Amino acid sequence: MNIKINSVKFSATKELETFIHERVKKLIQYSDDIIGAEVFLKLEKSQDLQNKVTEIKVELPGNELFVKKQSKSFEESTDIAVDALKRQIKKHKEKLRGL
């Protein structure tokens, strides 16, 4: 699986990129036909502490899954986003099987 990480208007640390790679790589357990994933890390302009946004787009044959989650840290928003993608992948597989 090809994973591309984009940090918008800031530079992500190596540790953060490694963390995201490890989390997103685990999605392959739920579907072998994942082609790739694109991750966008953004800082929202708000006074709120929960201004770290992670967007993940997963490519499947004939379909794309997308999730956007916001939290107080990129690690936390990535975890929440990956959990949401797990549910979406499971639903997608059930839909393909006609359940």
C-alpha positions in Angstrom: 0.0 0.0 0.0 1.3 3.4 -1.0 0.9 6.0 1.8 1.4 9.7 1.1 1.5 12.3 3.9 1.0 16.0 3.2 1.4 18.6 6.0 -0.3 21.8 5.0 1.5 25.1 6.1 3.9 23.3 8.5 6.5 20.6 8.6 5.6 17.3 10.2 8.3 15.6 12.3 9.7 12.3 11.4 8.2 10.7 14.5 4.7 12.0 13.5 5.1 10.6 10.0 6.3 7.2 11.3 3.3 7.1 13.7 0.9 7.9 10.9 2.5 5.3 8.6 2.2 2.6 11.3 -1.5 3.4 12.0 -2.6 3.7 8.4 -0.7 0.5 7.4 -2.9 -1.5 9.8 -5.9 -0.8 7.6 -4.6 -3.5 5.2 -5.8 -6.1 7.8 -9.4 -5.1 7.0 -9.1 -5.1 3.2 -6.3 -6.5 1.0 -7.4 -4.5 -2.0 -6.4 -1.1 -0.6 -4.4 0.6 -3.4 -3.2 3.6 -1.4 -3.8 6.2 1.2 -3.3 10.0 1.3 -3.1 11.8 4.6 -3.5 15.5 5.0 -2.4 17.2 8.3 -3.8 20.7 8.8 -3.8 23.3 11.5 -7.2 25.1 11.8 -7.1 28.8 12.6 -9.1 28.7 15.7 -8.5 29.7 19.3 -9.8 26.3 20.4 -7.1 23.8 21.5 -8.7 21.2 19.2 -7.2 22.7 16.1 -5.3 19.7 14.6 -7.1 18.1 11.7 -6.3 14.8 10.0 -7.9 13.9 6.7 -7.3 10.5 5.2 -8.4 9.3 1.8 -8.2 5.6 1.1 -8.3 4.3 -2.5 -10.1 1.0 -3.2 -10.8 -0.5 -6.6 -13.7 1.5 -8.0 -14.2 3.5 -4.7 -12.7 6.1 -2.4 -13.2 6.4 1.3 -12.6 9.7 3.1 -12.6 10.7 6.7 -11.8 14.0 8.4 -11.2 14.2 12.2 -10.2 17.1 14.5 -8.6 16.8 17.9 -6.0 18.4 20.2 -3.1 16.4 18.7 -2.4 14.9 15.3 -1.8 11.5 17.0 -5.3 11.5 18.5 -7.0 12.7 15.4 -5.2 10.1 13.3 -6.3 7.3 15.7 -9.9 8.5 15.5 -9.7 8.8 11.7 -8.2 5.3 11.3 -11.0 3.9 13.6 -13.6 5.6 11.4 -12.0 4.2 8.3 -12.0 0.7 9.7 -15.8 0.9 10.1 -16.1 2.3 6.5 -14.0 -0.5 5.1 -16.0 -3.1 6.9 -19.3 -1.6 5.6 -17.8 -1.4 2.0 -16.9 -5.1 2.1 -20.3 -6.1 3.4 -21.9 -4.0 0.6 -19.7 -5.8 -2.0 -20.8 -9.2 -0.6 -24.4 -8.1 -0.7 -25.1 -8.5 3.0 
